[in-house]
Amino acid sequence: MRHYEITLIVHPDQSAQVGTMMDKYKEIITTSGGKIHREEDWGRKHLACPIKKIYKAHYVMMNIECGQGVLDKLNYNFRFNDAILRNLITSEDKAITTPSIMMINKDKEKRKS
């Protein structure tokens, strides 16, 4: 099995359903023998350039370990989910379990407040 990093940009009107969507995707991964090494919800962020006249979106990122069949199934689900504006799947050399720079910065901002 290979390691992948998945980043999703979700329509801002669907932010409330992000948890349900992620549970569905986690179930697809785990029932097929895959593992989830890291899951992060970055929240709503401004887009660098608008997508379909949308200026903000909800970002979610996961690091997983799975086979090609599971990855194809996830990609199929991403493609036909209208709530997902964009998705990016990159291959990684090893499992990444440490928090991303986005989460580290978010924690620093919380501590300052």
N, C-alpha and C positions, 0 to 999 in steps of 0.2 A: 504494500500500500504506500501511496505517496502523500506528501504533505502539501496542503494548499492554503492560501489566504484568500478569503472571499470578502469583498467590500460591496455593500449594497447602498444605493441612494433611493430612498423611499419618498413617495409623494407626501408633502406636509399634511394634507388632509387625512392621511391614513396613519398618522403617528400613533394614534391610540391602539391600532391593530398590530403594531410592530411586535409586541410580545407574543401574540398568537401566531403570527407568521413565523417567528423564530422558533417557537415550540414545534411547529409543523416541520420545519427544515431540520431541526435537531433530531426529531423522531425518524426522519428519512435516513439520516446519517447513522444513528445508533442501531436501528433495527437491521441495517445491512452490515454491521460489524465494524463501522468506522468509529473514530474517536474525535471528540471536540477538545482541543487543547486550550483555546482562549476564545471568549466571546465578549465583545465590547459594544456598548450602545453609546455612541458619541453625541446623540441628540440632534437638535436642529442647528444647522449651520447655513451660512450664506453660500450660494453657488458662485463660482468664479465667473460663469456666464450663464444666462438663463436657459432653461430647458423647457420648451413648450410654454413660455411666458411665466415660468415659475422661478422665483428668485431665492427661495429657501427650500431646504430638503432635510430629511432625517437620515443620518448616517448610521450604519451598523457594520461591524467587522467581526469575522470569525476566522480562526485558524483550526483546520481540521486535518484528519488523516483518514483517507478513504481510497477505494478503488475507482477505476474508470467508470464503471457502471453507475455508481452512486453519484459521481460528478456529472455524468450525462443527465441523470434524473433531476438533480438540482438545477442544472442549467436549463433544462426544459421547463421546470416550474418557474424559474426566474423570468424566462422569456414570455410566458403567457400570463404572468401576474401583472395586471394593469397598475398596481400600486408601486411597483418597482420601476423607477425611471431609468436607472443604469445599474449594471453590475460589472464587477471586475474580479476575475479568478486568476490568481498567479500561483505558479508552482514554487515551492520552497524546498531547500535542501534538508532542513530538519524541523522538528516541532518547535514552534515559538510559543513560549508560555509566559514570558515577561510582559508587563503592561506596555502598551504603545505610548509614543510621545504625546498623543492626544489625551490619553487618560492621565498621564503624569502631570501635564499642564492643567487639566481639569481639577486634579487633587490639590495642586499648588494654589489655584484660585480659591478653592473652598477653604483652605487653611488661612488665607489672607483675610477672608471675610469675617 
